[in-house]
Amino acid sequence: MNRFLIFFCIILFASSCISNRRITYLQNLPGNEPIGLDEFIPFAEYENRYILQPFDVVDIDFASANEELTQAFEFQGSRMMRGGMGGMMGGDMFYFTGYTIDVDGYVELPRLGKIKIGGLTEDEARIVVQEKIKDYFKDEIFVRLRIGGIRFTALGEFTSSGTKVILKNRATIFDALAMAGESNILAKKNQLFLIRQYDGGSRIHQINLNDRALLASPFFFIRNNDILYLEPMNIRQFGNAENLSSSLGLFIGITSSILLIFAIFRNNI
C-alpha cells in the first residue's frame, strides 16, 4: 500500500511540473537558426504606417501666428484639458479632447465641417486637414494629427487584463506584456493569440513568446486596436500559479486519508 501511495504521488507531481522551456522568453528553439547574444537582428519588413479606421480617436491640433483665429477651430477648452487634466485622465484624455472617426470615415471639426480621413495614414490625413484650413489663414499654419496612443486589449492569463493605452508612436509586444502585467506562469506563452484589425476586417495570428525569432517577426510591434489573448495550460484545472501547491497538498491529503481508511477496513476484515 505504501509503495502504491508513493508511486501515485510521484506520478501526480511529475504530471504537474512545468518545464522552463515553456515559460522562458526568447529561447533559441530547435529547428530555428540560432541567434547569439550581441548579434544584430534586423526588423522584419512590414507596413508600419497605420491606416486610420472608423471609431479611431485622433488628436488634431493647430498652430499659427494668429493664436486667436487658431482657437476658433478647436473645441472650447480642449487645449486646456490636454495640458491641465492629462495627468488625471492618463491615456483616456484623447477620448475627451480628440475627434472620433465615424463609421463612414469622417471627422467633424469646428468651422471646417466633415472631413474624410478614414483609410488614410496619419500623414495623409494631416495634409487633407491642412488643405482645408489654410484658406482661413494668411500666414502659414501648422497642423498636427495623430492617434491618441496605441490602444490594445489584453485578455486571459495576464495580471491586469483590460484595455490599455501606450503613449508612444511605436511599441513592441513586450511593451504590451509589461503594461498588462507579467503573464501568469501557467499561461501558454508559446500560443499567444493576436487579433489584428485590417482595412475591412480582422485576422487572428499566433505568436510564440518563447522563440527568439520573434524579434525579427512582423508581429514584434503591436498596432492600435490589437487584441492579445493568452490561453491557460491544461494544468490550470488544478489551480492557479499561487495556489497550485496548496491544491496538490489538499488532493494528496484526501487521497492518503481514503487509502488509510481502506487499509484499516481491509485489515479488520
trRosetta pair geometry for C-beta under 8 A, 3 or more apart (Angstrom, degrees):
i j d omega theta_ij theta_ji phi_ij phi_ji
1 4 5.7 -53 -152 33 32 112
1 5 6.5 32 151 -19 65 105
1 259 6.5 151 -174 171 107 112
1 263 5.3 52 -138 -94 168 127
2 5 5.6 -54 -149 35 34 112
2 6 6.3 33 154 -18 67 105
3 6 5.8 -55 -148 37 32 110
3 7 6.1 32 154 -19 66 109
4 7 5.7 -56 -146 39 29 112
4 8 6.2 32 154 -23 65 107
4 259 7.6 -172 94 -141 114 140
5 8 5.7 -53 -147 34 29 113
5 9 6.5 28 155 -18 63 105
5 255 7.8 153 -134 127 88 105
5 256 6.6 68 -147 -110 129 80
5 259 5.9 159 -86 113 111 169
6 9 5.9 -56 -150 35 31 110
6 10 6.4 32 153 -20 64 106
7 10 5.8 -54 -150 34 31 112
7 11 6.5 30 154 -17 65 106
8 11 5.9 -57 -151 36 30 110
8 12 6.3 30 153 -20 65 109
8 255 7.0 -144 131 152 142 145
9 12 5.6 -55 -146 37 32 112
9 13 6.2 24 159 -13 67 107
9 252 6.1 54 -112 -128 99 122
10 13 6.2 -59 -146 41 27 104
10 14 6.1 27 157 -20 64 111
11 14 5.8 -57 -144 38 27 112
11 15 6.3 24 159 -18 64 109
12 15 6.0 -60 -149 36 26 107
12 16 6.4 12 156 -11 63 114
12 248 6.9 146 145 -149 117 104
12 251 7.4 -169 -165 108 146 127
12 252 7.0 170 91 -81 159 98
13 16 5.8 -66 -145 43 32 105
13 17 6.6 48 155 -43 67 96
13 248 7.3 82 -93 -170 72 144
14 17 6.0 -39 -152 6 33 116
15 235 7.9 167 140 -103 77 106
16 235 5.9 122 -136 -144 65 127
16 238 6.5 -50 -118 49 117 168
16 244 7.0 160 -179 174 123 119
16 248 6.2 157 115 -90 180 134
18 22 5.8 -105 -179 65 88 128
18 23 6.3 60 141 -30 120 124
18 185 6.9 130 84 154 164 100
18 186 7.4 -122 -87 -102 152 63
18 233 7.3 159 -111 30 117 175
18 235 7.0 -123 -72 35 102 159
19 22 5.0 94 70 -1 84 101
19 23 7.7 171 95 4 50 88
20 23 6.1 -78 -148 50 41 94
20 24 5.3 35 163 -28 83 117
21 24 6.4 -47 -117 31 25 108
21 27 6.7 -16 -142 -26 73 176
21 210 6.9 62 170 -160 62 141
22 188 7.9 -59 -174 -131 103 52
22 189 6.8 134 166 38 59 102
22 190 6.8 -77 -142 -14 68 116
22 210 7.1 -65 -139 -81 26 145
22 233 7.7 55 159 -89 141 137
23 185 5.8 5 -127 -153 140 74
23 189 6.3 114 -123 7 39 139
23 210 8.0 49 30 -93 5 107
24 27 5.6 76 102 -54 108 114
24 210 6.4 71 79 -133 62 88
25 174 8.0 75 -160 -104 152 117
25 189 7.2 -103 -86 172 69 144
25 209 5.6 -55 -120 155 83 92
25 210 6.5 -122 -124 -108 30 39
26 209 7.8 -51 -41 167 59 61
26 210 7.4 -124 -16 -173 18 28
26 211 7.4 -12 -118 103 35 22
26 212 4.5 68 -170 -97 70 73
26 214 7.0 -102 -98 40 74 112
26 215 7.3 48 -125 -37 111 110
27 210 5.2 -17 24 171 108 81
27 211 6.8 -50 59 -101 71 30
27 212 6.0 -127 79 -31 19 94
28 32 6.6 -147 -166 79 64 109
28 34 4.6 26 -154 -128 142 77
28 35 6.2 -170 -96 35 100 69
28 212 5.4 -19 -75 16 55 135
29 32 5.2 63 68 12 81 121
29 208 7.6 -15 -31 137 157 144
29 210 6.7 83 -68 119 119 100
29 211 5.2 -44 -6 -111 130 83
29 212 7.4 -177 -4 16 79 81
29 213 7.6 -73 31 2 106 108
32 211 6.9 124 -36 -154 164 105
32 212 7.5 167 111 56 147 89
32 213 5.3 -120 -157 -40 145 132
33 213 7.8 98 51 -90 78 114
35 39 5.5 -149 -172 70 72 138
35 41 6.3 28 -154 -85 136 118
35 212 4.9 -152 48 127 125 132
35 213 7.0 161 -19 -76 132 59
35 215 7.5 177 150 44 170 128
36 39 4.5 103 64 -31 77 123
41 215 4.8 32 131 118 154 125
41 216 5.4 -117 -180 -62 102 97
42 216 6.7 53 74 -122 59 101
43 216 7.1 -176 -139 -130 23 54
43 220 7.0 -131 -138 60 86 139
43 221 7.9 25 -152 -24 124 118
44 216 5.3 107 -55 168 90 58
44 217 5.7 -32 -19 162 147 11
44 218 4.4 -105 105 -65 138 63
44 220 6.9 139 16 9 109 114
45 218 7.6 -36 79 -90 38 103
46 218 3.8 124 -72 -139 138 106
46 221 7.8 -172 68 46 138 113
48 170 7.6 2 -170 -109 121 115
48 221 7.1 20 -121 83 102 155
49 121 4.5 -30 169 -117 117 132
49 122 7.7 -141 -164 19 84 83
49 123 7.8 -64 -144 18 120 107
50 121 6.7 115 70 -136 49 74
50 122 6.7 41 65 -26 95 101
50 147 6.8 -48 99 -12 149 144
50 223 6.1 157 -106 -155 106 105
50 224 5.8 64 -150 15 146 115
51 119 6.3 -10 -176 -148 109 30
51 120 7.1 152 -148 79 70 13
51 121 6.3 -57 -97 -80 53 59
51 199 5.7 -31 106 -68 155 104
52 56 5.4 -129 -158 53 77 153
52 58 6.8 -6 -128 -64 129 130
52 101 6.1 146 162 -59 109 162
52 105 7.7 107 110 -147 101 86
52 117 5.6 -8 84 131 156 91
52 118 5.6 -120 109 -118 96 42
52 119 6.9 -44 69 15 80 23
52 120 5.7 -3 30 63 113 65
52 121 7.2 147 -12 -128 88 13
52 122 7.0 120 -52 -73 107 57
52 125 5.9 44 -7 -50 150 146
52 147 7.4 -174 -104 -74 88 107
53 56 5.3 108 60 -30 66 113
53 101 7.0 150 102 83 32 143
53 118 6.4 57 -140 -146 21 94
53 119 8.0 79 -95 -60 50 46
53 197 6.5 -36 -42 133 174 133
53 199 7.3 -154 -96 -104 102 58
53 225 7.3 -44 52 -5 140 159
54 101 5.4 -134 -125 114 37 101
54 102 6.5 -32 -141 123 95 28
54 103 4.9 47 -152 -124 145 36
54 104 7.4 91 -99 14 119 18
54 105 6.1 -77 -73 -72 83 55
54 118 5.8 19 -61 -122 65 141
55 100 6.5 -12 -141 -170 38 101
55 101 6.4 -58 3 71 18 83
55 103 7.5 29 -43 -82 86 60
56 100 7.4 162 84 -148 36 56
56 101 4.9 21 52 21 81 122
56 147 6.0 -63 -179 -122 117 108
56 224 6.9 51 -122 139 111 145
56 225 7.7 -83 -92 -44 89 124
57 94 5.2 124 124 134 126 103
57 95 5.7 -69 -118 -98 166 54
57 98 4.3 91 171 96 95 140
57 99 7.1 150 -156 70 61 32
57 100 5.5 -31 -98 -93 73 68
57 101 7.8 -141 -77 2 26 78
57 147 7.1 95 79 -157 59 70
57 148 4.7 -19 100 10 106 129
58 98 5.7 168 80 -173 29 115
58 99 5.5 -29 65 62 83 87
58 101 6.7 61 -5 -41 110 99
58 107 6.7 -72 48 -81 120 154
58 117 7.3 -46 5 100 165 148
58 122 7.8 171 -132 -121 119 88
58 125 7.3 -85 -144 128 164 153
58 145 5.9 9 171 -170 123 89
58 146 6.8 161 -157 84 79 25
58 147 5.7 -57 -104 -98 69 49
58 148 7.0 -156 -113 -26 19 82
59 82 8.0 98 -147 -107 126 134
59 94 5.5 -82 -61 -133 106 102
59 97 6.8 28 -120 105 94 98
59 98 4.7 -74 -79 -103 60 102
59 99 7.8 146 -98 15 21 78
59 144 7.6 -19 114 117 92 95
59 145 7.2 167 84 -147 54 42
59 146 5.4 -15 56 64 98 78
59 147 7.5 85 11 175 83 7
59 148 5.5 111 -33 -79 102 79
60 98 7.4 106 6 -147 71 69
60 99 5.8 -4 9 8 116 127
60 107 7.5 138 -21 131 143 155
60 109 6.8 -68 91 -102 153 124
60 129 6.3 -137 -145 -154 130 167
60 143 7.1 -18 -163 -169 88 95
60 144 7.2 160 -152 86 40 57
60 145 5.0 2 -105 -104 78 83
61 74 7.6 25 -128 -100 58 123
61 79 7.6 102 -130 -99 107 95
61 143 7.6 150 80 -158 47 48
61 144 4.6 -9 59 59 95 105
61 145 8.0 -174 24 -71 62 45
62 70 4.8 -164 107 -157 112 99
62 73 5.7 35 8 79 154 127
62 74 6.9 -143 28 -54 105 103
62 133 6.8 -119 -111 155 135 163
62 141 6.0 -12 -165 -180 103 113
62 142 7.1 144 -161 79 51 57
62 143 5.9 -19 -104 -103 72 65
62 144 7.7 -161 -74 22 28 76
63 70 6.7 34 -117 -140 22 154
63 141 7.1 154 78 -163 43 66
63 142 4.5 -16 63 61 95 107
63 144 7.4 39 -2 -10 106 107
64 67 7.3 -171 74 -71 70 41
64 69 7.1 -45 75 76 132 105
64 70 5.1 173 34 -70 98 118
64 137 5.7 -104 -142 -139 162 148
64 139 5.8 135 -174 90 107 109
64 140 7.0 -172 -127 97 92 46
64 141 4.2 -36 -76 -109 121 79
64 142 6.8 174 -70 17 63 71
65 139 4.7 -22 29 102 118 167
66 69 4.1 14 129 27 120 116
66 70 6.2 150 96 -24 70 86
66 137 6.6 -169 36 -131 127 99
66 139 6.4 150 -12 35 99 122
67 70 5.5 -55 -148 33 33 117
67 71 6.6 35 157 -23 65 102
68 71 6.1 -53 -156 28 30 111
68 72 7.4 39 146 -28 58 99
69 72 5.6 -44 -163 16 42 119
69 73 7.8 28 149 -11 63 100
69 136 7.0 180 171 141 121 108
69 137 6.7 146 117 -97 141 88
70 73 6.4 -67 -170 33 41 104
70 74 7.3 25 144 -13 70 111
70 141 7.3 166 -100 -135 100 113
71 74 5.6 -64 -151 37 46 110
71 79 7.6 -80 -117 2 90 138
72 110 7.0 -149 150 123 55 125
72 111 6.3 47 138 -32 95 147
73 109 6.5 14 -175 161 88 112
73 110 5.5 173 -152 78 38 99
73 111 5.6 -80 -105 41 74 125
73 112 6.7 49 -143 -23 106 107
73 133 6.4 46 -131 -130 162 126
73 136 7.6 146 -61 76 128 158
74 78 5.3 -132 169 47 105 121
74 79 6.2 29 152 -32 158 101
74 110 6.6 -53 32 32 6 135
75 78 4.3 83 70 -37 94 124
75 97 7.4 -165 60 -148 126 59
75 110 6.4 167 -70 -34 54 126
77 80 5.1 -59 -158 44 63 114
77 81 5.8 67 144 -28 84 101
78 81 5.6 -53 -149 34 33 113
78 82 6.5 36 153 -21 65 102
78 97 4.5 127 -160 -146 92 90
79 82 5.7 -50 -151 31 34 112
79 83 6.6 21 155 -9 64 109
80 83 6.0 -63 -148 44 32 104
80 84 5.6 -4 169 9 71 119
80 85 8.0 57 128 -1 67 97
81 84 6.6 -67 -122 52 21 88
81 85 4.9 -33 -160 35 65 121
81 86 7.7 111 144 -50 57 69
81 93 6.7 173 143 -162 96 103
81 96 6.3 -112 158 113 148 118
81 97 5.1 -174 89 -78 122 118
82 85 7.6 -14 -51 52 9 79
82 86 5.7 31 -176 -59 44 113
82 93 6.3 121 -115 152 56 130
82 97 5.2 130 -63 -170 91 174
83 86 6.6 -30 -131 -6 7 114
85 88 5.1 -55 -165 42 69 113
85 89 5.5 51 141 -13 92 111
85 93 6.3 156 105 -118 89 117
85 96 8.0 -43 100 79 136 147
86 89 6.2 -68 -136 47 28 97
86 90 7.8 109 173 -66 57 10
86 93 4.9 -41 -116 -43 63 171
87 90 7.8 20 -177 -66 25 49
89 92 4.9 -118 172 75 94 85
89 93 3.8 120 89 -68 135 81
89 96 6.7 -99 -136 17 160 130
90 93 6.9 173 71 -18 30 91
90 165 7.0 135 138 62 100 126
91 94 6.8 -31 172 11 60 107
91 148 6.9 120 180 150 81 97
91 149 4.9 -67 -146 35 113 163
91 151 7.6 154 149 -88 136 84
91 164 7.9 76 36 171 157 49
91 165 2.8 174 139 94 164 145
91 166 7.7 15 -96 -5 147 12
91 167 5.8 -151 -98 -60 96 96
92 95 5.1 -30 -172 16 71 119
92 96 7.2 58 140 -10 78 97
92 165 7.0 -177 -52 -5 57 153
93 96 5.9 -63 -160 42 44 104
93 97 5.8 5 157 9 79 116
93 148 7.8 -164 78 -156 64 123
94 97 6.2 -71 -127 57 31 87
94 98 4.3 24 179 -22 74 130
94 148 2.6 141 144 -133 167 139
94 149 6.6 -167 -4 10 149 95
95 98 6.5 -28 -88 37 14 105
95 148 7.1 176 -46 113 54 171
98 148 5.2 -94 -44 -57 158 126
99 107 4.3 66 143 -160 128 124
99 108 7.2 -167 -155 52 117 50
99 109 6.7 -31 -103 -80 154 77
100 107 7.2 161 78 -116 31 87
101 105 6.1 -12 -180 -145 111 35
101 106 7.0 145 -155 67 67 23
101 107 5.5 -55 -96 -64 61 89
101 117 6.6 -109 -109 72 117 95
101 118 5.2 131 -179 -73 132 98
102 105 7.1 -47 70 22 68 18
102 106 5.2 -12 39 59 109 79
102 107 7.4 167 -4 -83 81 39
102 108 7.9 41 -24 -19 121 96
104 116 7.5 -71 129 -114 89 100
104 118 7.1 176 124 27 38 147
105 116 5.2 42 112 -154 103 85
105 117 6.7 -162 167 63 84 41
105 118 2.2 -117 -136 39 92 129
105 119 5.8 -9 -134 -3 145 95
106 114 4.4 6 -180 -171 134 105
106 115 6.5 143 -153 69 78 31
106 116 5.1 -47 -91 -90 75 61
106 117 7.5 102 -127 17 31 70
106 118 7.0 -57 -32 -4 34 109
107 114 7.2 159 81 -146 31 58
107 115 5.8 -22 61 60 81 86
107 117 5.9 -9 5 22 109 119
108 113 6.5 -52 -143 -180 79 35
108 114 5.0 -32 -94 -88 79 67
108 115 7.8 154 -96 14 30 70
109 112 4.1 8 80 52 112 116
109 113 7.0 -7 56 44 70 21
109 115 6.4 4 6 4 112 118
109 129 7.4 96 -29 -138 159 109
111 136 7.5 49 140 -83 139 158
112 115 6.2 -11 136 -40 119 118
112 129 7.5 35 174 -148 167 78
112 132 5.2 71 -152 141 121 128
112 133 6.1 -49 -87 -79 130 84
115 128 6.2 146 175 133 118 112
115 129 6.0 93 140 -93 166 74
115 132 5.9 -83 -101 -41 132 164
116 119 8.0 -4 161 37 99 106
116 128 7.6 -90 76 172 61 155
117 120 5.2 -85 -170 41 62 123
117 124 7.9 153 -151 103 81 84
117 125 3.8 59 -155 -130 117 112
117 128 6.0 -176 -96 66 87 143
117 129 7.3 -1 -78 -46 130 99
117 145 7.8 -125 -151 -179 155 151
119 199 6.7 71 -119 -131 77 122
120 124 3.9 -132 -173 95 108 119
120 125 4.5 143 97 -57 127 81
120 128 6.8 -76 -116 -10 179 136
121 124 4.6 93 50 9 78 104
121 125 6.9 -144 90 -5 38 88
122 125 5.8 -58 -147 39 28 110
122 126 6.3 33 153 -25 64 105
122 145 5.8 -176 -170 107 81 92
122 146 5.8 33 -154 -111 138 51
122 147 6.7 -99 -88 -19 121 84
123 126 5.6 -49 -148 31 32 115
123 127 6.7 34 153 -20 63 102
124 127 5.9 -53 -154 32 33 111
124 128 6.7 35 149 -20 64 104
125 128 5.6 -52 -151 33 36 114
125 129 6.5 32 154 -15 68 104
125 145 5.4 -127 104 125 103 153
126 129 6.0 -57 -150 39 31 107
126 130 6.2 32 153 -21 66 110
126 143 5.4 163 -167 107 84 109
126 144 7.2 -22 -127 -144 123 19
126 145 4.1 -164 -86 30 84 117
127 130 5.6 -54 -144 38 31 113
127 131 6.4 35 155 -22 64 103
128 131 5.9 -55 -153 32 28 111
128 132 6.7 27 150 -19 61 107
129 132 5.6 -57 -153 34 35 113
129 133 6.3 14 159 -8 70 112
129 143 5.2 171 99 -172 109 154
129 145 6.1 130 24 -57 145 138
130 133 6.2 -65 -140 43 29 98
130 134 6.0 39 164 -40 67 107
130 141 7.1 -179 -143 91 83 96
130 143 4.3 -141 -77 13 90 138
131 134 6.3 -44 -137 15 24 114
132 135 7.5 -64 170 13 32 105
133 136 5.9 -54 -174 28 61 112
133 137 7.1 30 143 -3 82 111
133 141 6.1 -94 115 93 113 151
133 143 6.7 133 42 -76 137 125
134 137 6.0 -75 -152 46 45 99
134 141 6.0 -162 -103 38 68 112
137 140 7.4 63 122 -166 129 3
137 141 4.7 111 39 -37 166 120
146 169 7.6 -72 -154 -101 126 97
147 150 7.6 71 104 -80 124 48
147 224 5.7 -59 151 -85 161 154
148 151 7.5 31 87 -39 87 110
148 165 7.4 -36 129 -150 89 131
149 165 4.5 65 108 -179 143 98
149 166 5.8 171 -178 78 103 40
149 167 4.5 -58 -104 -97 118 52
149 168 7.1 55 -141 24 77 42
150 165 7.1 146 72 -158 45 53
150 166 4.5 -16 59 59 101 98
150 168 6.4 -30 5 64 115 74
150 169 7.9 119 -41 -150 106 13
150 170 8.0 82 -48 -121 142 13
150 171 5.2 -145 49 18 157 128
150 222 6.4 112 165 100 137 101
150 223 7.1 -134 -145 -176 110 22
150 224 5.3 -123 -137 -82 63 68
151 163 6.4 2 -172 -176 99 101
151 164 7.3 164 -149 85 53 44
151 165 5.3 -21 -96 -100 72 77
151 224 5.6 44 40 -153 75 77
151 225 6.1 31 84 -67 95 49
152 163 7.4 174 93 -149 31 60
152 164 5.8 -17 65 60 78 91
152 166 7.4 11 12 -1 107 105
152 176 5.5 -30 75 -129 155 124
152 222 5.7 -17 -75 162 148 141
152 224 7.6 -134 -62 -142 73 29
152 225 7.1 53 -99 119 55 2
152 226 4.5 -13 -122 66 107 87
152 227 7.0 -179 -168 -83 76 30
152 228 6.4 39 162 -8 120 102
153 162 7.1 -89 -145 152 73 25
153 163 4.9 -31 -97 -95 82 69
153 164 7.4 158 -97 15 30 73
153 226 7.5 -160 31 100 67 50
153 227 4.7 -12 64 -117 104 76
153 228 7.0 -176 91 27 52 68
154 158 4.7 20 150 -11 122 169
154 160 7.4 60 80 97 136 62
154 161 5.1 -136 104 -133 85 60
154 162 6.6 1 55 44 84 38
154 164 6.3 25 -3 -5 109 119
154 176 6.9 165 -73 166 113 97
154 179 7.9 179 -26 93 143 87
154 180 3.6 122 -74 -122 176 142
154 228 5.0 -13 -112 67 66 108
154 230 8.0 5 -170 0 86 102
155 158 7.4 126 100 10 5 117
155 161 5.5 69 -113 -155 36 124
155 227 6.8 7 5 -178 114 95
155 228 6.9 169 27 88 68 55
155 229 4.7 -16 73 -106 103 80
155 230 7.6 178 92 24 54 65
156 161 6.9 148 37 -101 35 131
156 187 7.0 101 137 -128 111 112
156 228 7.9 -107 32 125 113 71
156 229 4.8 103 -21 -166 129 63
156 230 3.9 -178 104 60 132 63
156 231 6.1 -68 -148 -69 141 27
156 232 7.2 -163 -171 -37 96 73
157 183 5.6 58 114 -167 96 88
157 184 4.0 -98 -178 33 103 116
157 186 6.5 -137 -138 82 144 75
157 187 3.5 -176 95 -89 145 107
157 188 7.9 123 24 17 144 61
157 230 4.2 -92 47 106 90 117
157 231 7.2 0 -4 102 116 14
157 232 5.3 133 -63 -80 125 74
158 161 4.7 128 63 -73 112 74
158 177 7.9 -144 -120 -143 108 61
158 180 4.3 -48 -162 151 143 111
158 181 5.2 116 172 62 82 99
158 183 6.0 -52 -100 -107 58 65
158 184 7.3 -113 -72 -16 13 87
158 187 7.9 55 -60 -84 48 151
158 228 7.9 79 -55 104 136 113
158 230 6.3 124 -45 27 79 129
159 180 7.0 137 47 139 75 61
159 181 2.5 -119 54 152 107 144
159 182 6.0 46 -20 51 128 58
159 183 7.7 -131 -20 -97 80 20
159 184 7.3 151 -62 -58 65 73
160 179 7.9 -95 78 142 121 54
160 180 5.6 -159 73 -169 79 47
160 181 4.1 124 12 -23 85 126
161 180 6.7 35 -98 -162 41 105
162 180 8.0 174 45 -127 65 87
164 176 7.1 145 74 -145 139 74
164 179 4.9 125 -179 131 153 127
164 180 6.1 -114 -27 -73 149 79
166 171 4.6 44 115 -72 157 161
166 175 5.9 65 -125 143 152 122
166 176 7.0 -85 -39 -85 138 67
166 179 6.3 -124 -78 -44 97 159
166 222 8.0 98 24 73 144 125
168 171 5.0 117 72 -61 125 96
168 175 7.4 -70 38 -176 147 159
170 221 6.1 -41 -167 -146 91 128
171 175 4.1 -114 -171 78 97 150
171 176 6.5 107 136 -47 120 82
171 221 6.8 122 78 -155 40 76
171 222 5.6 -31 91 49 95 99
172 175 4.8 114 53 -3 68 98
172 176 7.4 -130 102 1 46 84
172 220 5.8 -32 -142 158 93 78
172 221 5.7 -63 -104 -100 52 55
172 222 7.0 88 167 -1 15 85
173 176 5.6 -52 -158 36 38 113
173 177 6.4 40 145 -20 68 104
173 192 7.9 110 -174 113 132 156
173 194 7.9 -69 -115 -88 119 136
173 207 6.8 -151 -139 166 161 165
173 209 7.6 -144 127 -103 132 95
173 214 7.3 -77 45 165 144 125
173 219 6.7 44 -59 140 132 78
173 220 5.9 -105 -2 -159 106 37
173 221 7.3 -117 -32 -89 73 10
173 222 5.7 123 -86 -47 57 97
173 228 7.9 135 -150 -102 89 135
174 177 5.2 -45 -140 37 41 114
174 178 6.2 46 156 -23 66 101
175 178 5.9 -55 -150 34 28 111
175 179 6.5 23 154 -15 62 108
175 222 7.3 -128 64 20 103 118
176 179 5.9 -58 -148 38 31 108
176 180 6.2 18 158 -9 67 112
176 222 5.1 69 -41 -23 138 157
176 226 7.5 -57 -108 85 159 130
176 228 6.2 140 141 -27 135 153
177 180 6.0 -62 -140 46 29 103
177 182 7.3 49 157 -111 94 39
177 183 6.4 -49 -154 -33 108 98
177 209 7.7 97 -80 -124 154 141
177 228 7.9 -136 -77 165 70 164
178 182 7.7 13 -115 -67 48 64
180 183 8.0 29 101 -73 109 71
180 228 7.1 -124 -29 74 166 136
183 187 4.4 -80 165 38 115 153
183 189 6.3 141 88 -88 153 97
183 209 7.9 123 13 61 153 170
183 230 5.6 -163 -138 -137 124 171
184 187 4.7 116 64 -32 82 99
184 230 7.6 157 34 117 92 137
184 232 7.3 -18 85 -110 137 87
184 240 6.8 -75 -157 -163 135 100
184 241 5.4 -172 -170 -13 89 129
185 241 4.2 110 40 -114 106 137
186 232 5.5 16 126 -154 103 88
186 233 4.9 -115 -175 27 77 104
186 235 6.2 -126 -139 78 112 98
186 236 5.1 129 151 -84 138 87
186 240 6.4 -138 19 -150 142 56
186 241 5.3 -156 -15 -59 100 90
186 244 7.7 152 -64 -63 130 135
187 230 4.3 -3 -159 162 126 126
187 231 7.1 126 -158 76 69 40
187 232 6.3 -64 -104 -105 50 48
187 233 7.2 176 -140 -23 3 83
188 191 4.2 -13 132 44 122 104
188 192 7.6 -173 100 -56 78 52
188 230 6.6 173 52 -172 68 74
188 231 4.6 -3 27 73 124 93
188 232 7.0 94 -15 151 89 6
188 233 5.8 138 -64 -73 80 68
189 192 6.7 -1 -156 -44 42 101
189 208 7.6 70 130 -165 67 52
189 209 4.3 -83 176 60 94 118
189 210 5.6 107 109 -44 108 89
189 230 7.4 -1 -89 -140 50 115
190 208 4.6 6 -151 -136 66 88
190 209 6.9 -115 -80 39 36 69
190 210 5.0 -23 -83 11 89 121
190 211 7.6 88 -128 -24 83 94
191 206 6.0 -31 -148 -161 63 112
191 208 7.3 9 -61 -95 38 67
191 231 5.8 -24 98 33 117 118
192 206 7.0 138 71 -162 48 56
192 207 4.4 -34 70 66 105 95
192 208 7.5 178 20 -80 90 19
192 209 5.7 70 -16 -31 131 105
192 228 6.4 -17 -178 -161 107 92
192 229 7.3 150 -166 73 58 47
192 230 5.7 -25 -113 -93 79 77
193 204 6.1 -21 -165 -166 103 101
193 205 7.5 142 -160 77 52 45
193 206 6.0 -30 -100 -102 58 69
193 207 7.8 -178 -80 19 11 81
193 227 8.0 -17 115 109 92 88
193 228 7.3 143 81 -159 60 41
193 229 4.3 -16 63 61 110 100
193 230 7.8 -164 24 -70 78 30
193 231 7.4 72 -10 -29 109 96
194 204 7.4 144 77 -160 47 50
194 205 4.6 -23 67 67 100 96
194 206 7.3 179 19 -86 81 19
194 207 5.6 52 -17 -15 119 116
194 219 5.9 151 51 -158 165 130
194 222 7.8 -139 -144 -116 125 88
194 226 6.1 -24 -164 -167 93 111
194 227 7.2 145 -159 76 43 55
194 228 6.0 -11 -103 -102 70 67
195 202 5.7 14 179 177 91 127
195 203 7.5 175 -150 86 53 37
195 204 5.4 -22 -99 -102 74 72
195 205 7.8 178 -81 23 26 70
195 226 7.0 144 74 -165 56 56
195 227 3.9 -8 55 57 109 109
195 229 7.2 43 -12 -5 105 111
196 202 6.6 160 83 -154 38 76
196 203 5.7 -17 61 60 88 84
196 205 6.3 14 3 4 114 115
196 223 6.3 66 -142 48 107 121
196 225 7.9 102 -149 97 50 85
196 226 5.6 -15 -99 -112 74 83
196 227 7.9 -150 -63 28 37 72
197 201 7.6 -168 -150 115 63 27
197 202 5.1 -42 -100 -97 56 85
197 223 7.9 -133 49 102 78 121
197 225 4.9 -20 17 109 131 130
197 226 7.8 -133 8 -80 81 44
198 201 5.9 -7 64 71 91 66
198 202 6.7 155 17 -103 77 28
198 203 6.2 33 -9 -5 122 103
205 219 5.8 -163 124 -90 149 146
207 214 6.5 71 -170 -125 100 119
207 217 7.3 142 -128 118 97 162
207 219 5.4 -136 -89 113 119 140
208 211 4.1 55 102 -1 114 117
208 214 6.6 -146 76 -66 68 112
209 214 6.7 16 -119 -54 36 166
211 214 5.2 119 86 -32 86 92
212 215 6.4 -21 173 3 61 110
213 216 5.9 -58 -170 43 62 101
213 217 6.6 83 132 -48 74 98
214 217 4.9 -44 -152 7 45 128
214 219 7.5 -65 -156 79 85 90
214 220 5.9 132 153 -92 74 89
215 220 5.9 70 -141 -111 28 142
216 220 7.3 94 10 -37 7 139
217 220 5.0 134 65 -39 79 87
218 221 8.0 -60 177 37 45 86
219 222 8.0 34 -175 -85 65 54
222 226 4.8 -111 -166 25 99 157
222 228 7.8 -48 -115 -54 133 116
223 226 5.4 116 59 -45 66 107
232 236 3.7 28 153 -52 131 158
233 236 5.6 142 67 -29 61 91
234 237 6.7 -23 171 -1 57 106
235 238 5.8 -37 179 22 69 112
235 244 7.6 28 147 -129 110 130
236 239 7.7 -128 -170 73 41 20
236 240 6.9 17 -147 -96 80 56
238 244 6.0 61 107 -138 106 82
238 247 5.1 148 162 116 79 140
238 248 6.7 33 170 -65 131 79
238 251 7.6 -54 -147 -28 104 149
239 242 8.0 -110 154 67 104 57
239 243 4.5 -110 -179 94 129 88
239 244 4.5 174 84 -93 111 51
239 246 7.0 -173 -162 64 168 83
239 247 3.6 -173 -29 -16 140 149
239 248 7.8 -112 24 -27 132 71
240 243 5.8 56 53 33 77 87
240 244 6.7 -116 90 -47 27 84
241 244 6.2 -24 -134 -13 23 117
243 246 4.6 -54 -165 45 76 118
243 247 5.6 82 133 -29 88 97
244 247 5.7 -56 -148 36 31 111
244 248 6.3 28 156 -16 66 105
245 248 5.8 -53 -146 38 32 109
245 249 6.2 35 154 -21 65 107
246 249 5.6 -54 -147 36 30 113
246 250 6.3 31 154 -19 64 105
247 250 5.8 -54 -149 36 30 110
247 251 6.3 30 153 -20 64 107
248 251 5.6 -55 -146 37 32 112
248 252 6.2 29 157 -17 67 107
249 252 5.9 -56 -145 38 28 108
249 253 6.2 31 155 -21 63 108
250 253 5.7 -56 -148 35 29 113
250 254 6.4 27 157 -17 65 104
251 254 6.0 -56 -150 36 29 107
251 255 6.3 26 153 -16 64 109
252 255 5.7 -57 -145 40 31 111
252 256 6.1 34 155 -22 66 106
253 256 5.8 -53 -146 34 28 111
253 257 6.5 29 155 -20 63 105
254 257 5.8 -55 -151 34 31 112
254 258 6.5 31 153 -19 65 105
255 258 5.8 -55 -150 35 32 111
255 259 6.4 28 154 -15 66 107
256 259 5.8 -58 -148 40 31 109
256 260 6.2 33 154 -22 66 107
257 260 5.6 -54 -145 35 30 112
257 261 6.4 29 156 -17 65 105
258 261 5.9 -55 -149 37 30 109
258 262 6.3 30 152 -19 63 108
259 262 5.6 -54 -147 38 32 114
259 263 6.3 33 153 -22 66 104
260 263 5.7 -53 -148 34 31 110
260 264 6.5 31 154 -20 64 103
261 264 5.8 -53 -148 34 32 110
261 265 6.5 28 156 -13 65 106
262 265 6.1 -58 -150 40 30 107
262 266 6.2 30 154 -22 65 111
263 266 5.6 -57 -146 36 30 113
263 267 6.4 29 157 -19 65 105
264 267 6.0 -57 -150 35 29 107
264 268 6.4 28 154 -18 64 107
265 268 5.7 -57 -147 37 33 111
265 269 6.3 29 156 -19 67 106
266 269 5.8 -56 -150 36 31 108
